[in-house]
Amino acid sequence: MNGSNLSRGNNMTSRRSNEIWLVIGSFVFAVISSPALGTIHYVDLGGAGAFTSIQAAIDAADPDDEIIVRAGTYLEAISFNGKAIRLASGDGPEATIINGTGHCHVVQCVSGEGPGTVLEGFTITGGKADKLAYLGDRGAGMLNVGSSPTITNCIFSGNTTREGGGMCNQDSSPTITDCTFTGNGTPVSSSSSRGAGMLNLNSSPKVTNCTFRRNSARSGGAMYNYRSSVTMTNCSFSRNKATGLGGAICNVVDSRLTVVNCSFSDNEATRGRGLLKRNEAMGGGGIFNDIRSYAEVANCILWGNKPNELACPSLTTVTVNWSNVHGGWDGPGGNNIAADPLFVDNRKGNLRLKPQSPCINAADDASVRVCTDLGGNPRITKRVDMGAFEARWVGHVVGGDYVTGAYK
């Protein structure tokens, strides 16, 4: 390899090299060739990047490009315009905020975007979808229509609309990981107020390692599924509220819900408060399942939800296995318990397990879908724990802190 080739490799600053170099002593060999990954564009409110607007950078980007956004609050609404690009913050969601300042949708994927369209590391807030036009009343934080983007490490907070305050997925199959949906709302006075955290219509999202807290709607305080197939793993639901049905999740009309290693606590559905039977067609503080829908629950904790943990009328099927259900579960499934899970502090949303929890080493390894828990820590094989968090304490995981989940 001659000197000119070395110079070329060192000077490719606007586009990342499409070769991987192997250096042995003073010799350099190109051993693998792969397609170029595209240009990196920088967005900075202070002018240090090529752009001060995120949308301007998207408009200028080509497929496979990346856009890195510096810390700041960006007062705009954006659309990916069908582009397979990675839009990521350089400083994380707490420091990098996209505030829609009342726009109908803060973020849109409505042009057939696929998994190569990536949104990563932002707080999405300030959406207000209150228009009467088609799609103008849903998806205030993010609207996905006929698209399947990848969304990771984002916070959806403070978005309001009639349906799908944090996110609306319509005819879409997004992959959503490591995200938080909190403080999103829909007007509970509206009879069609649904899914304050997330609304799924004819969609098949995969939701992993996500937190839903303090979202409120008439039905489906955190999530509402209609003719959808939703898979949820390692998620926590706390203090979500519905003035109708499904304090955390409302799953209806030919929908299929799979919930594995999730924790539900202090969610409330105010319709039908009081002591309800398992098959009562009201309530469902944790999950309400109705109208030819199916829910499969495994390795989960449902505790302290009001007025009941699960509500499933006779035309639906709910199967619960290897889970801890407040008040017990007499429906299909098995290997369940009904004992105080001993959360660290459920009122503050800390659904980790204390060392004495009966949920430790009480779940089914075969049901585990990912090798880490909601906190990013390894799942224990040889008897996994119930719930979203694997216990962390000396004697169970050496050097672990059970309150924070951090390793010492």
Secondary structure per residue as TSV (DSSP state, phi and psi in degrees):
chain	resnum	aa	ss	phi	psi
A	1	M	-	360.0	126.2
A	2	N	-	-89.8	176.2
A	3	G	H	-63.7	-34.2
A	4	S	H	-64.2	-35.9
A	5	N	H	-67.2	-37.9
A	6	L	H	-64.4	-41.7
A	7	S	H	-62.2	-42.7
A	8	R	H	-60.8	-41.3
A	9	G	H	-65.7	-34.0
A	10	N	H	-79.4	-22.7
A	11	N	H	-100.1	4.1
A	12	M	-	-82.6	81.7
A	13	T	-	-94.0	-30.7
A	14	S	S	-82.0	-27.9
A	15	R	B	-127.0	136.6
A	16	R	-	-69.8	144.6
A	17	S	-	-61.8	146.5
A	18	N	S	-99.0	18.9
A	19	E	E	-129.6	148.6
A	20	I	E	-106.8	127.6
A	21	W	E	-102.3	141.5
A	22	L	E	-112.0	121.8
A	23	V	E	-107.9	120.5
A	24	I	E	-129.6	111.8
A	25	G	T	60.6	-125.0
A	26	S	T	-99.5	8.0
A	27	F	E	-106.2	141.1
A	28	V	E	-122.1	127.3
A	29	F	E	-123.8	135.4
A	30	A	E	-86.1	111.2
A	31	V	E	-103.4	-25.4
A	32	I	E	-135.6	136.9
A	33	S	E	-117.0	134.5
A	34	S	-	-139.7	160.3
A	35	P	-	-60.3	147.3
A	36	A	-	-61.1	141.9
A	37	L	-	-92.5	-4.4
A	38	G	-	105.8	174.9
A	39	T	B	-82.9	146.2
A	40	I	E	-100.4	121.1
A	41	H	E	-105.4	143.4
A	42	Y	E	-116.0	137.1
A	43	V	E	-117.4	128.4
A	44	D	-	-146.5	125.2
A	45	L	T	-61.3	-27.7
A	46	G	T	-83.4	-2.4
A	47	G	S	91.3	6.4
A	48	A	-	-73.9	-19.2
A	49	G	S	-99.9	-177.9
A	50	A	S	-73.3	-20.3
A	51	F	B	-133.8	151.1
A	52	T	S	-109.3	-6.2
A	53	S	-	-119.4	133.9
A	54	I	H	-66.0	-43.8
A	55	Q	H	-63.4	-36.3
A	56	A	H	-62.5	-38.5
A	57	A	H	-68.1	-39.9
A	58	I	H	-61.4	-44.4
A	59	D	H	-61.0	-32.5
A	60	A	H	-86.8	-13.7
A	61	A	-	-77.7	150.0
A	62	D	-	-105.5	164.2
A	63	P	T	-52.7	140.2
A	64	D	T	76.6	2.1
A	65	D	-	-74.6	162.5
A	66	E	E	-119.8	146.1
A	67	I	E	-123.0	119.7
A	68	I	E	-106.8	124.2
A	69	V	E	-108.5	126.5
A	70	R	-	-76.2	165.5
A	71	A	S	-58.7	146.7
A	72	G	E	149.8	172.9
A	73	T	E	-107.7	115.5
A	74	Y	E	-100.9	114.4
A	75	L	E	-89.9	85.1
A	76	E	-	-166.2	165.2
A	77	A	-	-114.5	145.0
A	78	I	E	-129.3	154.6
A	79	S	E	-134.0	137.6
A	80	F	-	-76.6	-13.7
A	81	N	T	54.5	33.8
A	82	G	T	77.9	9.2
A	83	K	-	-89.6	135.7
A	84	A	-	-86.3	82.3
A	85	I	-	-132.3	161.0
A	86	R	E	-105.3	117.9
A	87	L	E	-107.3	114.1
A	88	A	E	-137.2	147.9
A	89	S	E	-84.3	151.7
A	90	G	S	-91.7	-10.4
A	91	D	S	-130.8	9.8
A	92	G	-	90.9	164.6
A	93	P	T	-68.9	-29.9
A	94	E	T	-66.8	-28.8
A	95	A	T	-101.7	-12.0
A	96	T	E	-124.7	108.1
A	97	I	E	-121.3	133.0
A	98	I	E	-108.3	111.6
A	99	N	E	-106.9	114.2
A	100	G	-	-74.6	-6.2
A	101	T	T	45.6	43.9
A	102	G	T	91.8	1.1
A	103	H	-	-64.3	155.5
A	104	C	S	-58.9	-43.2
A	105	H	-	-135.9	123.1
A	106	V	S	-71.0	-40.7
A	107	V	E	-129.9	137.9
A	108	Q	E	-129.1	135.9
A	109	C	E	-127.8	94.5
A	110	V	-	-131.0	17.1
A	111	S	S	-126.1	36.9
A	112	G	-	76.1	25.7
A	113	E	-	-61.1	144.5
A	114	G	-	-113.0	-168.1
A	115	P	T	-59.3	-22.6
A	116	G	T	-73.2	-8.2
A	117	T	-	-91.3	115.2
A	118	V	E	-122.1	130.7
A	119	L	E	-115.4	122.1
A	120	E	E	-142.6	123.4
A	121	G	S	84.7	37.2
A	122	F	-	-126.8	154.8
A	123	T	E	-93.1	127.2
A	124	I	E	-109.9	116.3
A	125	T	E	-148.1	169.1
A	126	G	-	79.6	12.9
A	127	G	-	-81.7	142.2
A	128	K	E	-143.9	92.6
A	129	A	E	-90.9	90.8
A	130	D	-	-125.5	24.1
A	131	K	-	-92.6	152.9
A	132	L	S	-83.6	-14.6
A	133	A	S	-66.9	160.2
A	134	Y	T	-54.6	128.4
A	135	L	T	70.8	0.2
A	136	G	T	-80.8	-3.9
A	137	D	T	-115.6	20.1
A	138	R	B	-151.0	156.4
A	139	G	-	68.8	51.7
A	140	A	S	-65.5	-42.5
A	141	G	S	-75.1	-53.5
A	142	M	E	-147.4	133.8
A	143	L	E	-115.4	121.6
A	144	N	E	-117.8	120.1
A	145	V	E	-128.5	120.8
A	146	G	S	58.2	32.3
A	147	S	-	-138.4	161.0
A	148	S	-	-140.0	62.4
A	149	P	-	-74.2	172.8
A	150	T	E	-108.8	123.6
A	151	I	E	-122.5	124.4
A	152	T	E	-142.7	145.3
A	153	N	S	53.7	48.2
A	154	C	-	-120.7	155.9
A	155	I	E	-116.4	122.7
A	156	F	E	-107.7	111.6
A	157	S	E	-146.1	141.5
A	158	G	S	69.8	34.3
A	159	N	-	-110.0	140.0
A	160	T	E	-130.9	143.4
A	161	T	E	-171.0	174.7
A	162	R	S	-73.2	-34.6
A	163	E	B	-141.2	133.1
A	164	G	-	65.0	64.0
A	165	G	S	-60.4	-52.7
A	166	G	S	-74.7	-46.8
A	167	M	E	-154.8	140.7
A	168	C	E	-121.8	126.4
A	169	N	E	-112.4	117.5
A	170	Q	E	-123.3	120.0
A	171	D	S	52.0	42.7
A	172	S	-	-134.5	160.2
A	173	S	-	-137.0	64.5
A	174	P	-	-73.3	158.7
A	175	T	E	-108.6	120.3
A	176	I	E	-123.6	117.4
A	177	T	E	-133.5	147.1
A	178	D	S	54.2	41.5
A	179	C	-	-114.8	156.8
A	180	T	E	-121.8	131.2
A	181	F	E	-116.5	110.5
A	182	T	E	-144.6	139.4
A	183	G	S	66.7	24.8
A	184	N	-	-92.9	150.0
A	185	G	B	-144.9	155.9
A	186	T	-	-127.8	151.1
A	187	P	-	-66.4	113.1
A	188	V	T	-68.5	-13.6
A	189	S	T	-74.9	-19.6
A	190	S	S	-81.3	134.3
A	191	S	T	-67.9	-17.5
A	192	S	T	-108.2	19.1
A	193	S	-	-72.1	113.1
A	194	R	B	-140.1	141.1
A	195	G	-	58.5	69.5
A	196	A	S	-63.7	-38.0
A	197	G	S	-79.7	-51.9
A	198	M	E	-150.2	135.5
A	199	L	E	-116.8	127.5
A	200	N	E	-118.7	119.1
A	201	L	E	-120.7	114.5
A	202	N	S	50.6	43.1
A	203	S	-	-129.9	164.9
A	204	S	-	-135.4	66.2
A	205	P	-	-75.3	150.8
A	206	K	E	-111.5	118.0
A	207	V	E	-117.7	118.2
A	208	T	E	-133.5	137.8
A	209	N	S	56.5	46.8
A	210	C	-	-118.4	153.5
A	211	T	E	-118.9	129.3
A	212	F	E	-119.1	117.3
A	213	R	E	-145.5	133.8
A	214	R	S	57.2	42.5
A	215	N	-	-100.7	149.6
A	216	S	E	-141.9	138.1
A	217	A	E	-153.8	175.8
A	218	R	S	-71.7	-42.8
A	219	S	B	-134.2	134.4
A	220	G	-	69.0	70.8
A	221	G	S	-53.4	-44.2
A	222	A	S	-96.5	-40.1
A	223	M	E	-150.7	142.2
A	224	Y	E	-130.7	126.1
A	225	N	E	-116.2	128.9
A	226	Y	E	-131.3	118.0
A	227	R	S	49.1	46.2
A	228	S	-	-129.7	159.7
A	229	S	E	-121.1	108.1
A	230	V	E	-118.0	130.6
A	231	T	E	-114.8	124.7
A	232	M	E	-125.5	130.8
A	233	T	E	-135.4	135.4
A	234	N	S	55.9	46.8
A	235	C	-	-114.8	153.0
A	236	S	E	-122.5	141.9
A	237	F	E	-128.0	119.3
A	238	S	E	-144.9	135.3
A	239	R	S	58.6	32.4
A	240	N	-	-86.8	153.7
A	241	K	E	-141.2	138.6
A	242	A	E	-126.2	132.2
A	243	T	S	-77.9	-8.9
A	244	G	S	-113.5	-103.6
A	245	L	S	-121.3	145.2
A	246	G	-	75.6	77.8
A	247	G	S	-57.5	-43.0
A	248	A	S	-97.3	-59.0
A	249	I	E	-130.7	134.4
A	250	C	E	-116.3	117.1
A	251	N	E	-120.1	107.6
A	252	V	E	-138.9	163.5
A	253	V	S	55.4	81.0
A	254	D	S	59.6	32.3
A	255	S	-	-97.0	154.1
A	256	R	E	-126.9	122.2
A	257	L	E	-118.8	125.2
A	258	T	E	-115.7	120.9
A	259	V	E	-125.9	117.6
A	260	V	E	-128.3	132.0
A	261	N	S	51.6	52.0
A	262	C	-	-117.7	156.8
A	263	S	E	-123.0	132.5
A	264	F	E	-125.0	124.5
A	265	S	E	-152.3	138.2
A	266	D	S	61.8	28.1
A	267	N	-	-90.5	153.2
A	268	E	E	-141.9	134.7
A	269	A	E	-116.3	114.2
A	270	T	-	-79.9	-17.6
A	271	R	T	-73.8	127.0
A	272	G	T	78.7	31.9
A	273	R	-	-64.6	149.0
A	274	G	S	120.5	-171.4
A	275	L	-	-79.6	117.1
A	276	L	-	-116.9	149.2
A	277	K	-	-76.1	164.9
A	278	R	T	-57.6	-39.3
A	279	N	T	-97.6	18.3
A	280	E	-	-68.1	137.9
A	281	A	S	-86.4	36.2
A	282	M	S	-142.8	168.1
A	283	G	-	83.2	-125.5
A	284	G	-	76.5	60.1
A	285	G	S	-57.9	-37.5
A	286	G	S	-86.5	-63.8
A	287	I	E	-137.9	131.1
A	288	F	E	-111.9	125.2
A	289	N	E	-125.1	124.9
A	290	D	E	-152.1	161.6
A	291	I	S	58.9	76.1
A	292	R	S	57.9	31.5
A	293	S	-	-106.4	160.4
A	294	Y	E	-130.6	135.1
A	295	A	E	-129.9	131.6
A	296	E	E	-117.3	119.8
A	297	V	E	-118.1	127.6
A	298	A	E	-143.0	140.7
A	299	N	S	59.2	31.6
A	300	C	-	-109.5	164.9
A	301	I	E	-122.8	124.4
A	302	L	E	-124.5	106.5
A	303	W	E	-145.8	129.0
A	304	G	S	76.9	20.5
A	305	N	-	-89.6	147.9
A	306	K	B	-119.9	144.6
A	307	P	S	-83.2	-10.3
A	308	N	-	-151.9	170.8
A	309	E	S	-80.5	-45.2
A	310	L	E	-137.6	137.4
A	311	A	E	-126.5	128.5
A	312	C	-	-147.3	102.3
A	313	P	-	-60.6	171.1
A	314	S	T	-65.8	-21.2
A	315	L	T	-87.6	13.5
A	316	T	S	-127.5	168.7
A	317	T	E	-130.0	127.3
A	318	V	E	-125.5	125.2
A	319	T	E	-114.3	128.3
A	320	V	E	-123.9	123.5
A	321	N	E	-130.6	142.6
A	322	W	S	50.8	46.3
A	323	S	-	-131.7	162.3
A	324	N	E	-108.4	111.5
A	325	V	E	-118.9	121.5
A	326	H	T	-59.1	124.2
A	327	G	T	86.7	-6.2
A	328	G	-	86.8	169.5
A	329	W	-	-136.7	121.3
A	330	D	-	-110.7	16.0
A	331	G	S	-93.8	-165.9
A	332	P	S	-59.9	146.6
A	333	G	E	120.6	-164.7
A	334	G	E	-178.5	177.1
A	335	N	S	61.8	35.0
A	336	N	-	-99.9	160.5
A	337	I	B	-128.2	168.9
A	338	A	-	-141.2	80.3
A	339	A	S	-143.9	145.1
A	340	D	-	-50.8	119.8
A	341	P	-	-71.3	-12.4
A	342	L	-	58.0	59.5
A	343	F	E	-63.8	152.7
A	344	V	E	-61.9	-49.4
A	345	D	E	-163.1	81.6
A	346	N	G	-65.0	-30.1
A	347	R	G	-65.0	-27.1
A	348	K	G	-100.1	9.7
A	349	G	T	83.3	8.1
A	350	N	E	-89.9	97.4
A	351	L	E	-98.3	24.3
A	352	R	E	-70.8	165.8
A	353	L	E	-103.2	136.7
A	354	K	-	-73.5	160.9
A	355	P	T	-58.5	-25.9
A	356	Q	T	-91.1	5.6
A	357	S	-	-61.2	135.1
A	358	P	T	-73.1	-6.2
A	359	C	T	-84.2	-9.9
A	360	I	T	-75.6	131.4
A	361	N	T	56.9	36.7
A	362	A	-	-123.6	5.0
A	363	A	S	-108.8	-169.8
A	364	D	-	-111.5	116.2
A	365	D	G	-59.2	-35.6
A	366	A	G	-66.0	-20.1
A	367	S	G	-87.0	-12.3
A	368	V	-	-65.2	131.3
A	369	R	-	-103.3	-29.4
A	370	V	S	-130.7	157.5
A	371	C	S	-88.4	-1.8
A	372	T	B	-125.0	167.2
A	373	D	-	-101.0	-172.3
A	374	L	T	-60.9	-29.1
A	375	G	T	-85.2	0.3
A	376	G	S	85.8	4.7
A	377	N	-	-89.0	154.1
A	378	P	B	-62.8	139.8
A	379	R	-	-74.3	143.4
A	380	I	-	-80.5	127.3
A	381	T	S	-86.5	170.5
A	382	K	S	62.9	56.0
A	383	R	S	90.3	92.2
A	384	V	-	-74.5	160.4
A	385	D	-	-86.9	156.5
A	386	M	S	-75.8	152.3
A	387	G	S	93.6	-177.8
A	388	A	S	-77.7	-23.0
A	389	F	S	-118.0	133.1
A	390	E	-	-77.9	136.4
A	391	A	-	-60.9	144.7
A	392	R	-	-131.6	100.3
A	393	W	S	-160.7	156.2
A	394	V	T	-59.8	126.7
A	395	G	T	106.6	-26.9
A	396	H	T	-103.0	-52.6
A	397	V	S	-129.3	116.5
A	398	V	T	-59.3	127.1
A	399	G	T	81.7	12.1
A	400	G	B	-88.3	152.3
A	401	D	-	-107.3	112.9
A	402	Y	T	-71.8	-19.8
A	403	V	T	-78.3	-44.1
A	404	T	T	-103.8	-19.7
A	405	G	-	81.8	0.5
A	406	A	-	-81.6	151.3
A	407	Y	B	-84.2	138.2
A	408	K	-	-86.4	360.0
